[in-house]
Each structure stands twice: as structure tokens, then as C-alpha cells.
Amino acid sequence: MTSEEGSNEELPFPKFDYHLDESDPDILVLRRQDGSFVAAFSVRGVTQASIIEAARKDYRELLRVYWERRGEAADTESDVEGRDV
């Protein structure tokens, strides 16, 4: 349940949305919802797969830190599989 539905329950995983910053005509910058830098790509050589892979790697690391701070271990590789990041 999300906070929009009126619940204060903690989500099982942190949710991060990603977006592409296209303010530079030669470089695409992948950023998190808070504007944090994730990765940069040349407009000429970028592929959808490389953007998705960068987002997945970043999300895996965020999950690792999240679980580490909670004092729990998680297999973040399998947690991310099948998720649309």
C-alpha cells in the first residue's frame, strides 16, 4: 500500500524513479527522482539497453545499501530481476 492510499506502512523496497536529463544536446544524463546523477551517455552511441542496465546497476546498489542499513542480507540480483526499472 502506498502513502497515496492513506497507509503509513513501510514499503518492502525503496522506490526510485529515473529520468533522462536532455539539457545538453550531446549528452544524456540518467538521474534519480531527486536529481542525483546515475550515468551519462553520448547521444550518438546510447542504446536503450545501456540506459536500462545503468538504472538496474544503480537500483541494485541502492537495495544493497538499504538492506545493509536495516541489518539484513538480500540477494539484490534476484530482487531486481523482472522489475521494470
LODREN-991767 format. One record per residue (C-alpha): residue in one letter; x, y, z. Coordinates in steps of 0.2 Angstrom, whole numbers, padded with zeros to 4 digits, always signed. Layout:
AXYZ/...
END
This chain:
M+0000+0000+0000/T+0007+0017-0004/S+0005+0033+0006/E-0007+0039-0008/E-0019+0026-0002/G-0018+0033+0016/S-0007+0020+0024/N+0009+0023+0034/E+0016+0005+0030/E+0034+0004+0025/L+0037-0002+0008/P+0047-0018+0006/F+0059-0009-0006/P+0063+0009-0008/K+0056+0016-0024/F+0066+0026-0036/D+0061+0033-0052/Y+0073+0038-0066/H+0073+0051-0079/L+0084+0057-0093/D+0091+0074-0092/E+0092+0080-0110/S+0098+0098-0107/D+0114+0095-0116/P+0112+0091-0134/D+0127+0079-0135/I+0125+0070-0118/L+0110+0061-0110/V+0111+0060-0091/L+0102+0047-0081/R+0096+0054-0065/R+0086+0048-0050/Q+0070+0056-0045/D+0079+0068-0033/G+0091+0074-0047/S+0105+0063-0041/F+0117+0058-0055/V+0117+0040-0061/A+0126+0039-0078/A+0130+0049-0093/F+0129+0043-0111/S+0134+0050-0128/V+0119+0054-0138/R+0127+0046-0153/G+0131+0029-0145/V+0117+0027-0132/T+0106+0012-0133/Q+0090+0008-0123/A+0099-0007-0116/S+0113+0003-0109/I+0102+0015-0100/I+0092+0001-0093/E+0107-0008-0087/A+0114+0008-0079/A+0097+0010-0070/R+0097-0008-0064/K+0115-0007-0058/D+0111+0009-0048/Y+0095+0001-0041/R+0104-0015-0035/E+0117-0004-0026/L+0103+0006-0018/L+0094-0010-0012/R+0111-0017-0006/V+0113-0001+0005/Y+0095-0001+0010/W+0096-0019+0017/E+0113-0016+0024/R+0107-0002+0034/R+0092-0012+0040/G+0105-0026+0046/E+0098-0038+0033/A+0106-0048+0019/A+0097-0049+0002/D+0101-0056-0014/T+0098-0040-0024/E+0101-0048-0041/S+0086-0059-0039/D+0076-0045-0031/V+0078-0034-0046/E+0075-0047-0060/G+0059-0045-0068/R+0056-0027-0061/D+0054-0013-0073/V+0067-0001-0068/
END
